Amino acid sequence: MRIGTRSSALAMTQARAVVKLLGAGQVVTITTSGDRGVDSGSDKSRWVDAIEAALLAGEIDLAVHSAKDLPGELAAGLELLGAPTRAAVQDVLCGCQSLEELPGGARVGTGSMRRGAQLRAAREDLEVVPVSGNVDTRLRKLGDGACDALVLARAGLERLGLERAVGCVLDPERFPPSPGQGALALQGRAADARASAAAAGITDEDTLACLLAERALASALGASCHTPLGALALPIGGRLDLRAWVGLPDGSAWISDRLTGAQDDPPALGRAVAQRMLRAGAQRLLKDAEAMALERA
């Protein structure tokens, strides 16, 4: 099978892991709009557009994405076919041993609005600075003094063999990760029985259930790249526990919720948590967050 992915070191590592699970396959690298520096707006489509186009054109059979980068709305004719066993879900702090040990005014780097909002909510005395690029680039910027500490996804560091860079793991109850963080999403053509069977054969049902719950939550909230949203579903005793967090980019206000529901209908749980948060005022918070993000841009 032809496995499509971006050309970054992390994307290639993830695609090769999928090929190993499948037992055979050819990795095809594709340059997306995001890789070319094109900002297509408020959604995540710039990181998957060319890959989805390759799927629709029949140039590849299966796409491998970091699930947190997959938009809520997929291109017509394409489906989320499955997800292998999820890796670590947490964010980690690099450059220091704990968030508490950082002095007031310390510069903490991140390219994520959600991480910046959660950091400011936890420590309003910290200075959150933008740090972008792939994992190696961000770690190099930390080493060069662009920031005093850096927040990254634990899964990415582990997949790249960079566990030594981890200073401490941030508690996901306090810092819920992005929806889908740590998971890989397998995408293919809706009518492609061969790709569907291949994806199903390497799918972990618990991981897929959690991913579907988190994606349903994000969709029901109308979340975008300008939405500081954290969501984490975990299987517990045959049921799903879903934790969610949404806040303002400056960390001055946030809403969190947690609910347990049936594992056989993950999207229903995601929608239920979204409705509870909307009733608690999340709609106004989301609107203000979008406005603040656009002002900063």
C-alpha positions as CSV (number, residue, x, y, z in Angstrom):
1,M,0.0,0.0,0.0
2,R,1.1,3.6,-0.7
3,I,1.1,5.5,2.6
4,G,1.0,9.3,2.3
5,T,2.5,11.6,4.8
6,R,4.3,14.9,5.3
7,S,8.1,14.9,5.0
8,S,9.0,16.1,8.5
9,A,11.1,13.7,10.6
10,L,8.2,13.1,13.0
11,A,5.7,12.5,10.1
12,M,8.1,10.0,8.5
13,T,8.6,8.2,11.7
14,Q,4.9,7.9,12.2
15,A,4.3,6.6,8.7
16,R,7.1,4.0,9.0
17,A,5.5,2.8,12.2
18,V,2.2,2.3,10.3
19,V,4.0,0.4,7.5
20,K,5.6,-1.8,10.2
21,L,2.1,-2.5,11.6
22,L,0.8,-3.3,8.2
23,G,3.7,-5.6,7.4
24,A,4.5,-3.9,4.1
25,G,4.0,-0.6,2.3
26,Q,5.6,2.3,0.5
27,V,5.9,5.7,2.2
28,V,5.0,8.6,-0.2
29,T,6.0,12.1,1.1
30,I,3.7,15.0,0.2
31,T,4.3,18.8,0.7
32,T,1.2,20.5,2.1
33,S,0.2,24.2,2.1
34,G,1.4,24.4,5.7
35,D,4.8,23.0,4.8
36,R,5.1,25.8,2.1
37,G,4.2,28.4,4.7
38,V,0.7,29.1,3.4
39,D,-1.9,30.0,6.0
40,S,-5.3,28.9,4.7
41,G,-7.3,30.5,7.6
42,S,-8.7,29.4,10.9
43,D,-8.8,25.6,10.3
44,K,-6.1,22.9,10.1
45,S,-6.6,22.1,6.4
46,R,-3.2,23.5,5.4
47,W,-1.5,20.5,7.0
48,V,-3.6,17.9,5.2
49,D,-4.8,19.5,1.9
50,A,-2.3,18.1,-0.5
51,I,-2.5,14.7,1.2
52,E,-6.3,14.6,0.9
53,A,-5.9,15.6,-2.8
54,A,-3.5,12.7,-3.3
55,L,-6.0,10.3,-1.8
56,L,-8.8,11.5,-4.0
57,A,-6.6,11.3,-7.0
58,G,-5.7,7.7,-6.2
59,E,-2.0,8.6,-5.9
60,I,-1.9,7.1,-2.4
61,D,-4.0,4.5,-0.6
62,L,-3.8,5.5,3.0
63,A,-2.8,8.8,4.8
64,V,-1.2,8.9,8.2
65,H,-1.8,12.1,10.2
66,S,-1.1,13.3,13.7
67,A,-4.7,13.1,14.8
68,K,-4.6,16.5,16.4
69,D,-3.8,18.0,13.0
70,L,-6.8,16.4,11.2
71,P,-9.6,18.9,10.6
72,G,-13.1,18.2,11.9
73,E,-14.5,18.3,8.4
74,L,-12.8,15.9,6.0
75,A,-12.7,16.3,2.2
76,A,-15.8,14.8,0.5
77,G,-15.3,11.2,-0.3
78,L,-12.7,10.6,2.5
79,E,-13.2,9.0,5.9
80,L,-11.3,8.4,9.2
81,L,-10.7,4.7,8.8
82,G,-9.0,3.9,12.1
83,A,-6.2,4.6,14.6
84,P,-3.4,2.5,16.0
85,T,-2.7,2.3,19.7
86,R,-2.3,5.8,21.1
87,A,1.1,7.0,22.4
88,A,1.6,9.2,25.4
89,V,-1.1,12.0,25.6
90,Q,0.6,14.5,27.9
91,D,2.4,17.7,27.3
92,V,5.9,18.0,28.7
93,L,8.1,20.8,29.8
94,C,11.7,20.9,28.4
95,G,14.4,23.0,30.0
96,C,13.4,22.7,33.6
97,Q,12.3,20.1,36.1
98,S,8.9,21.6,37.0
99,L,6.6,24.5,36.2
100,E,6.9,25.7,39.8
101,E,10.7,26.1,39.7
102,L,10.5,28.7,36.9
103,P,11.1,32.2,38.3
104,G,8.6,35.0,37.7
105,G,9.0,36.4,34.2
106,A,10.5,33.3,32.8
107,R,10.0,32.8,29.1
108,V,8.1,29.6,28.2
109,G,8.0,28.8,24.5
110,T,5.1,27.2,22.6
111,G,3.5,27.4,19.1
112,S,0.2,26.4,20.5
113,M,-2.6,28.8,21.6
114,R,-4.1,26.1,23.9
115,R,-0.7,25.6,25.6
116,G,-0.2,29.3,26.0
117,A,-3.7,29.8,27.5
118,Q,-3.2,27.0,30.0
119,L,0.3,28.2,31.0
120,R,-1.1,31.7,31.6
121,A,-4.0,30.3,33.6
122,A,-1.6,28.3,35.8
123,R,1.1,31.0,36.1
124,E,0.1,34.5,35.1
125,D,3.7,35.7,36.0
126,L,5.2,33.7,33.2
127,E,5.9,35.2,29.7
128,V,4.7,32.9,27.0
129,V,6.7,33.4,23.8
130,P,6.0,32.1,20.3
131,V,8.3,29.2,19.2
132,S,7.5,27.5,16.0
133,G,9.0,24.9,13.7
134,N,9.4,21.1,13.9
135,V,10.5,19.4,17.1
136,D,14.3,19.7,16.4
137,T,14.0,23.3,15.5
138,R,12.1,24.2,18.7
139,L,14.6,22.3,20.8
140,R,17.5,24.1,19.1
141,K,15.7,27.5,19.8
142,L,15.5,26.5,23.5
143,G,19.2,25.6,23.5
144,D,20.0,29.0,21.8
145,G,18.2,30.9,24.5
146,A,15.1,31.9,22.7
147,C,13.2,30.8,25.8
148,D,13.9,29.5,29.3
149,A,11.6,26.5,28.9
150,L,9.6,24.8,26.1
151,V,6.3,22.9,26.0
152,L,6.0,20.0,23.6
153,A,4.0,16.8,23.1
154,R,5.5,13.9,24.9
155,A,4.5,11.5,22.1
156,G,6.5,13.4,19.5
157,L,9.6,13.4,21.6
158,E,9.3,9.7,22.3
159,R,8.7,8.7,18.7
160,L,11.8,10.6,17.7
161,G,13.9,9.1,20.5
162,L,14.3,12.5,22.3
163,E,13.0,11.5,25.7
164,R,16.2,12.9,27.2
165,A,14.8,16.4,26.5
166,V,11.8,16.0,28.9
167,G,12.2,17.9,32.1
168,C,8.8,17.1,33.5
169,V,5.5,15.7,32.4
170,L,2.6,18.2,32.8
171,D,-0.5,16.7,34.6
172,P,-3.2,16.2,31.9
173,E,-5.9,16.9,34.5
174,R,-4.5,20.4,34.8
175,F,-3.3,20.7,31.2
176,P,-5.6,18.7,29.0
177,P,-4.0,18.1,25.6
178,S,-5.3,18.9,22.2
179,P,-8.0,16.6,20.9
180,G,-6.3,13.6,19.4
181,Q,-2.8,14.3,20.8
182,G,-0.7,11.2,20.9
183,A,-2.9,9.4,18.4
184,L,-2.4,8.7,14.7
185,A,-5.3,9.1,12.3
186,L,-5.6,6.7,9.3
187,Q,-7.5,8.4,6.5
188,G,-8.7,6.9,3.2
189,R,-11.3,6.9,0.5
190,A,-14.7,6.0,1.7
191,A,-15.2,3.4,-1.1
192,D,-11.8,1.7,-0.8
193,A,-12.5,-1.6,0.8
194,R,-8.8,-2.6,0.7
195,A,-7.6,0.4,2.6
196,S,-10.5,0.1,5.1
197,A,-9.6,-3.5,5.8
198,A,-6.0,-2.6,6.2
199,A,-6.7,0.2,8.6
200,A,-9.2,-1.9,10.6
201,G,-6.6,-4.6,11.0
202,I,-4.2,-2.2,12.9
203,T,-6.8,-0.1,14.7
204,D,-7.0,-0.1,18.5
205,E,-10.7,0.2,19.4
206,D,-10.1,2.1,22.7
207,T,-7.9,4.6,20.9
208,L,-10.5,5.1,18.1
209,A,-13.3,5.5,20.6
210,C,-11.4,8.2,22.5
211,L,-10.4,10.0,19.3
212,L,-14.1,10.0,18.1
213,A,-15.3,11.5,21.4
214,E,-12.6,14.2,21.4
215,R,-13.3,15.1,17.8
216,A,-17.1,15.2,18.4
217,L,-16.5,17.6,21.3
218,A,-14.3,19.9,19.2
219,S,-16.9,19.8,16.3
220,A,-19.8,20.6,18.6
221,L,-18.0,23.5,20.1
222,G,-17.1,24.8,16.6
223,A,-13.4,24.8,17.6
224,S,-10.7,26.1,15.3
225,C,-7.0,26.9,15.4
226,H,-8.0,30.0,17.2
227,T,-9.7,28.0,20.0
228,P,-7.7,27.2,23.1
229,L,-9.3,23.8,23.6
230,G,-8.1,20.8,25.5
231,A,-9.8,17.4,25.5
232,L,-8.8,14.0,26.7
233,A,-10.9,10.8,26.7
234,L,-9.8,7.7,28.6
235,P,-11.4,4.2,28.7
236,I,-12.3,3.3,32.3
237,G,-14.0,0.0,33.1
238,G,-15.8,-0.3,29.7
239,R,-16.8,3.3,29.7
240,L,-15.3,6.6,28.5
241,D,-14.2,9.4,30.7
242,L,-14.0,12.7,28.8
243,R,-12.3,15.8,30.3
244,A,-12.5,19.2,28.4
245,W,-11.0,22.6,28.9
246,V,-11.6,25.9,27.0
247,G,-10.2,29.3,27.9
248,L,-9.2,32.7,26.7
249,P,-5.7,33.1,25.1
250,D,-4.5,35.3,28.0
251,G,-5.6,32.7,30.6
252,S,-7.9,35.1,32.4
253,A,-11.0,32.9,32.1
254,W,-11.7,29.3,31.4
255,I,-14.3,26.6,31.7
256,S,-13.6,22.9,32.3
257,D,-15.9,19.8,32.5
258,R,-15.7,16.1,32.9
259,L,-18.3,13.4,32.1
260,T,-18.3,9.6,31.8
261,G,-20.4,7.9,29.1
262,A,-20.9,4.8,27.1
263,Q,-18.0,3.6,25.1
264,D,-20.2,2.3,22.3
265,D,-21.2,5.8,21.3
266,P,-18.2,8.1,21.7
267,P,-19.5,11.0,19.6
268,A,-22.6,11.2,21.8
269,L,-20.3,11.7,24.8
270,G,-18.4,14.4,23.0
271,R,-21.5,16.2,22.1
272,A,-22.9,15.9,25.6
273,V,-19.8,17.5,27.1
274,A,-19.9,20.3,24.5
275,Q,-23.5,21.1,25.3
276,R,-22.8,21.2,29.1
277,M,-19.9,23.6,28.4
278,L,-22.0,25.8,26.1
279,R,-24.7,26.0,28.8
280,A,-22.0,27.1,31.2
281,G,-20.9,30.0,29.0
282,A,-18.4,28.5,26.6
283,Q,-20.1,30.1,23.6
284,R,-19.2,33.6,24.8
285,L,-15.7,32.4,25.9
286,L,-15.1,30.9,22.4
287,K,-16.3,34.1,20.7
288,D,-14.0,36.2,22.8
289,A,-11.1,33.8,22.3
290,E,-11.5,34.0,18.5
291,A,-11.5,37.8,18.7
292,M,-8.4,37.9,20.9
293,A,-6.6,35.5,18.6
294,L,-7.4,37.6,15.6
295,E,-6.2,40.8,17.4
296,R,-2.9,39.1,18.2
297,A,-2.5,37.9,14.6
